[in-house]
Amino acid sequence: MSAETPAIPAEVEEEGNKIATERLVFFSDAVIAIAITLLALELPIPEGRSTTESWISFRGHFDDYLAFLISFVVIANAWFGHHWLYRYVRRVHRRVAGLNMIWLLTIIVTPFATRVLVGDDTAFPMAFTLYAGIQATSQLTFVAIILTIRHDHLVAAEVPPGTFNRGITRSLSMAIVFLISIPIAYRSHWAFALWAANGYIGRLIAYSLTRRKPRYDQAERSKPAAS
């Protein structure tokens, strides 16, 4: 006869789930901190023996500094979203950890994509597609994480059912904006403008996605009040 596996006490399992979740969050925070630091390390240093020459050199690297700011905001927003999500999570499993690693991969390669974007050795449409594709993948992976967490009930019981809808809509909206910008980049450098207006366009898309109400709501409102 084979010995039965002893049952793990509920309090021990709960503590283990808490530790596993905290380790995933701490690891993700460390990776994001390293990625956002690498952005600054790649910034060019202005050159010049006079103040005028230094300012001219600084303006000459304007595209590099702008790309740094864009990537900083992108990674910072990713961290804010990650922080917002995992404060509701009480336990994680292998699928969530795997999706989280894919999401972190998109964060790690963002500094590389930034260097490609501002470099002179790569055609602009290709560099733009690489950067936008990575960010769209990041947003879609984050949506997959949210859906998995919600589907597998990995959150606290007191979290309202519609808590994650806004995060899903926001990430989908940002992914759509990045994907729409790719074909525009093959015709114009103004594709950057979509990224600059990402917040406003994202809100517009989010509003259009959440505008429709279920028909039964209208039916309920049209019913006469019971006498």
Secondary structure by P-SEA (a helix, b strand, c coil): cccccccccaaaaaaaaaaaaaaaaaaaaaaaaaaaaaaaaabbbbbcccaaaaaaaaaaaaaaaaaaaaaaaaaaaaaaaaaacccccccccaaaaaaaaaaaaaaaaaaaaaaaaacccccaaaaaaaaaaaaaaaaaaaaaaaaaaaaacccccccccccaaaaaaaaaaaaaaaaaaaaaaaccccccccccaaaaaaaaaaaaaaccccaaaaaaaaccccc
